[in-house]
């Protein structure tokens, strides 16, 4: 898939450079020239790569943007022209549109709004060039080949009725992918029901999943449908399925195999038509080997398995994702989307993102709130300069014994993650990809 190519024509060097940089971050191939004659020469160059879009200033030192537009229409060139000017009038806008311009932008403008408009124009004529978004799943950013490969598989999985297992580190977006698969499936008009198995008290797992009858236990004053029944016809998303205990695994296996459930305290089995999508940040194969997860349940859940790569393994997606979240959170605040400064982009690209997409979105949300002047600077990000790994390696380097160094690295990393989550241990455990009890054990270990 090739990116849309845009020509930026403006005699203001700073504006032209900022536009070019911002559009390049949004996935465009950008060329830039300063005048009308250079623009016309570029458009007439049959040997140069074909242009999809031209963003042209109305007033240029050696002519007019309308002159360039006339060359496009006269030559029937397949280029969509957007004119921009600081000297607007109704007459010039109407004249530009009548002569074939696709849009007319007033300076000063919001860079994100310009990028969004060009993205929409590019997508209309070349859906595959939609600025980082995958045409199969329009809401998901996928510029990296790793994500595009994942979404190709997810598209095929969506067409089937098989159980699906989504694996990957905490924060990579497993539930987002599960919802996207549901929305692309024949079950899209039916419910999508999500439950975090790790957050369910063990005593209530069976009741929550399968329901209960009135009087089944103390406090059961009325019959209640379980989540299998609620999701019938649609998709049941079992997040952190690796946290279920052995007793719950046995009952889940029966429900998945037989497509029926029996409420707690009930005697009748109820048929359910539900597609199971499970997710975990744990290695289920290792849990099977340790006899902590049933092998038969694992094979039932993993008929179709998708692994979501961590953000550090799909670096091309980092900046587009950050800008996507900036736009989303700015819109919720009723503001135009701010643009990250070059320094902020450098910090975003250099950081390791141990919390993956969840951490990236949190940083973007903070940037949307703090960037009141329309630019997100590095001071708005509050990212560690060297990253947690650098600090931990420095600490670990003070000892020579391998086990002691490994323990020092782990302690330093845990402290950083706890600090990032404000001391909230459940959230830190989730970000670390371990259960809460494991985190407490690691915190209680004496330091060497």
NORLIN-V135235 format. One record per backbone hydrogen bond with DSSP energy under -0.5 kcal/mol. NH is the residue of the N-H (numbers start at 1). CO is the residue of the C=O. If there is no record, write none. Layout:
((NH:CO) (NH:CO))
This chain:
((6:29) (7:53) (8:6) (8:31) (9:7) (9:55) (10:8) (10:33) (13:11) (16:12) (17:13) (18:14) (19:15) (20:16) (21:17) (22:18) (23:19) (24:20) (25:21) (26:22) (27:24) (28:23) (29:4) (30:28) (31:6) (33:8) (39:35) (40:36) (41:37) (42:38) (43:39) (44:40) (45:41) (45:42) (46:44) (48:45) (52:5) (53:5) (54:80) (55:7) (56:54) (56:82) (57:9) (58:84) (60:58) (60:63) (63:60) (65:58) (67:64) (68:64) (69:65) (70:66) (71:67) (72:68) (73:69) (74:70) (75:71) (76:73) (77:72) (79:77) (80:52) (81:79) (82:54) (83:103) (84:56) (85:105) (88:86) (93:89) (94:90) (95:91) (96:92) (97:93) (98:94) (99:95) (100:97) (101:96) (102:81) (103:81) (105:83) (107:85) (111:109) (112:337) (114:110) (115:111) (116:112) (117:113) (118:114) (119:115) (120:116) (121:117) (122:118) (123:119) (124:120) (125:121) (126:122) (129:126) (130:127) (131:129) (133:130) (134:137) (134:140) (140:137) (142:132) (148:144) (149:145) (150:146) (151:147) (152:148) (153:149) (154:150) (155:151) (156:152) (157:153) (158:154) (159:155) (159:156) (160:156) (160:157) (164:276) (165:304) (166:164) (166:278) (167:165) (167:306) (168:280) (172:169) (177:173) (178:174) (179:175) (180:176) (181:177) (182:178) (183:179) (184:180) (184:181) (185:182) (188:185) (190:187) (193:191) (193:235) (195:237) (197:195) (197:239) (199:196) (200:197) (204:201) (205:201) (205:202) (208:204) (209:205) (210:206) (211:207) (212:224) (213:264) (215:220) (216:213) (220:217) (221:219) (224:212) (226:210) (227:208) (228:209) (230:226) (231:227) (232:229) (233:273) (234:231) (235:191) (236:275) (237:193) (237:235) (238:236) (238:277) (239:195) (239:237) (241:238) (241:279) (243:240) (244:241) (249:245) (250:246) (251:247) (252:248) (253:249) (254:250) (255:251) (256:252) (257:253) (258:254) (259:255) (261:270) (263:268) (264:211) (266:263) (270:261) (272:259) (274:272) (275:234) (276:274) (277:236) (277:275) (278:164) (279:238) (280:166) (284:282) (287:283) (288:284) (289:285) (290:286) (291:288) (292:287) (293:287) (298:294) (299:295) (300:296) (301:297) (302:298) (303:300) (304:163) (306:165) (308:167) (308:306) (309:307) (313:310) (314:311) (317:314) (318:315) (319:315) (320:316) (321:317) (322:318) (323:319) (324:320) (325:321) (326:322) (327:323) (328:324) (329:325) (330:326) (331:327) (332:328) (333:329) (334:331) (335:330) (339:374) (341:376) (345:341) (346:342) (347:343) (348:344) (349:345) (350:346) (351:347) (356:353) (357:171) (358:171) (358:355) (359:355) (360:356) (361:357) (362:358) (363:359) (364:360) (365:361) (366:362) (367:363) (368:364) (369:365) (370:366) (371:367) (372:370) (374:371) (376:339) (377:375) (380:377) (381:378) (382:378) (390:386) (391:387) (392:388) (393:389) (394:390) (395:391) (396:392) (397:393) (398:395) (399:396) (405:401) (406:402) (407:403) (408:404) (409:405) (410:406) (411:407) (412:408) (413:409) (414:410) (415:411) (416:412) (417:413) (418:414) (419:415) (420:416) (421:417) (422:419) (423:418) (424:421) (425:423) (428:424) (429:425) (430:426) (431:427) (432:428) (433:429) (433:430) (434:429) (439:435) (440:436) (441:437) (442:438) (443:439) (444:440) (445:441))
